[in-house]
Amino acid sequence: MFEFRKYHGLGNDFIVAEGTASTLSTEQIIALCRRHRGVGADGVILAEQMPGESVPRISMVIFNRDGSRPEMCGNGVRCVAAFARWRWGIGDEMVVKSDAGPRRCVIVDGGEKRWSVAVDMGVAAAQQVEGTLDVAGRCFKYISVDVGNPHAVIFADASIELVEEVGVYANDGHPAFPDGVNVEFAVANDGGRHYETVVYERGVGLTQACGTGACAVAEAAWTTGRAGRDCELVVELPGGALTIDSREDRLWMTGPAVEVFSGVWNWH
């Protein structure tokens, strides 16, 4: 018997429960995430409270729906903050420790089932030199960005079908991305302050939203001079908008975390 709560951040949905990396097998994670025969989710997050800390700390392990383990998930960390508020009665501030390192979280608004959470996503690294992906007879230039996990940001418009095709190609043993990569297609509006973005997430596919992807788009825009680093950027994803700003060269992401339901899953 596995007790869980279901959350989403702009439609990027997660099964969140108390536990460690060894709580579930890969087979169980895949079964849980199946949308027609399981609970259904983009991923599973297992969290534990870390005792003896002056600032509350939560450990977070995330698995994609294919069972792979990414280093970090921006929407997921907001959902963990909401889960920690419910499960352990933690206040407005906490630190969530992921495979990409600690992330400070501040619950800025909300309560009961819906919260707005700001997360210190750390220092991002973007390469000025553009790489290229040749897909469907087109050459797409991308900016490599590390936000604790790898991203390839493409400032171009594309259909959903083409985004998926490029994402699959980049994650199918491409030599530039031996560990896979999240691919973002972004189009600037409002003088470079607003970016319409679609994300193909490694281990998941097309998603309603991607927090680290939104951070990667912002960092790529700042690094390439498309926007000033003093500008707060809005990244509009299919599931809704995230706000990204830079504070002393650290990226802060603000967005919602919503509880959908709770339940008990019996593994057969």
Secondary structure, 3 states (H helix, E strand, C coil): CEEEEEEEECCEEEEEEECCCCCCCHHHHHHHHCCCCCCCCCEEEEEEEECCCCCCEEEEEEEECCCCCCCCCHHHHHHHHHHHHHHHCCCCEEEEEECCEEEEEEEEEEECCEEEEEEEEECCEECCCCEEEEECCEEEEEEEEECCCEEEEECCCCCHHHHHHHHHHHCCCCCCCCCCCEEEEEEEEHHHCEEEEEEEECCCEEECCCHHHHHHHHHHHHHCCCCCCCCCEEEEECCEEEEEEEECCEEEEEEEEEEEEEEEECCC
